Amino acid sequence: MNLHEEIAQEITLNGVMPFSRFMELALYHPSLGFYASGGAGRRNDFITSPETGPLFGKLVANALDKWWEELGKPDPFYFIEAGAGPGTLARSILKAQPDCQMALRYITVEESVLQRSQHPEGVQSSGQLPDKNVTGVIFANELLDNLPFDIYESEKTGEWSQVCVGTSNGLFHEVLVKTDEDLNDLFGIAQSPGTRIPYQTMARRWLNDALGLIESGRVVVVDYALPSFPAPANHEWLRTYRGHGPGESPLVEPGSQDITTDVDLKQISSVRIPDSIQFQHEWLQSLGISELVEEGKRVWLENASNPNLEGLAARSRAIEAEALLDPNGLGGFTVIEWKIQP
Ligand SMILES: C[S@@+](CC[C@H](N)C(=O)[O-])C[C@H]1O[C@@H](n2cnc3c(N)ncnc32)[C@H](O)[C@@H]1O
């Protein structure tokens, strides 16, 4: 049975399916989901910050040293990277050899078995967050946007319907199911009927678990985000990606495309108010990106008459930095931090 047939069968058995369940199967079905298959992942469908090259990892390594020093150089010092994909960030951070490396316990947490199989030596690879409290940092780049969410649509003022998925004639379609749940505190009262909002229960649950795990340290989330929903009228917050470009409706060919939303800062702040919210370009500047680019230029010029791999890598820092700082691209992502004191 293919994934389309499996989902259709579940709908026939149980009735219409919440969008979050459809998304969970489309992305994370253990053998047929988008993240279970060989070619899937943002490495192939579009570039995340760690996949632009080693510079991002070098900067996160700088951040690690800063956080380690702030905590009084604990040993062990845990760095738990959630939604680690194929382990690219881990490879770059370990290669950067941060000062804290002797104390560092690097745990990569990744749902997909296939992606986990690519994690590098030097990390402890796991399918879920640890079950004991730790001192250190939980870090997630582009995870929360990818956690299954529900969708609600406003009807009359103050009333909401849940967007569910039904099936007929071999196709999936939306079904609006009226809800009595009072969502107005979280969503605000929608000004016009037909306004849609992603209800990010899984993201909030993940954050709550992550905050509960850290004894002393911080949780750091990097993602595309909006201050609150409803989104501006021209902003497509529900996006799909396939093969380096936008995909189709999320209900088409489940398992063949990524499904994602902007993270709602208002919803996740309802778990705990963040200590800091900044753009990625600001955060990377504070970690010394310009200095690293200048250093790269110097190394390149010193080797220009006899170019070697070191020189080429140094030169590529300028190109990586441009992508990482672009305010209309990765530089416009939001870095959200929660500090936890014992
Ligand atoms: C968009 S990718 C980001 C990968 C990587 N962080 C990067 O920036 O390149 C999101 C990853 O999170 C993983 N994931 C989704 N839900 C997860 C969960 N609950 N725990 C751990 N990983 C999860 C997915 O399998 C996928 O590999």
The ligand as an ORCA input file, in Angstrom:
! r2SCAN-3c Opt
* xyz 0 1
  C      13.871     20.959      8.218
  S      14.805     19.694      8.863
  C      16.134     20.602      9.612
  C      17.403     19.809      9.687
  C      18.607     20.579     10.270
  N      18.332     21.086     11.587
  C      19.022     21.706      9.361
  O      18.828     22.868      9.744
  O      19.551     21.439      8.272
  C      13.859     19.186     10.278
  C      14.338     17.869     10.848
  O      13.670     17.628     12.095
  C      13.377     16.248     12.197
  N      12.320     16.082     13.199
  C      11.010     16.311     13.070
  N      10.358     16.103     14.219
  C      11.289     15.752     15.132
  C      11.254     15.442     16.504
  N      10.115     15.451     17.193
  N      12.414     15.129     17.117
  C      13.574     15.129     16.426
  N      13.669     15.420     15.106
  C      12.543     15.728     14.474
  C      13.014     15.874     10.777
  O      13.106     14.486     10.552
  C      14.040     16.670      9.977
  O      15.223     15.939      9.775
*
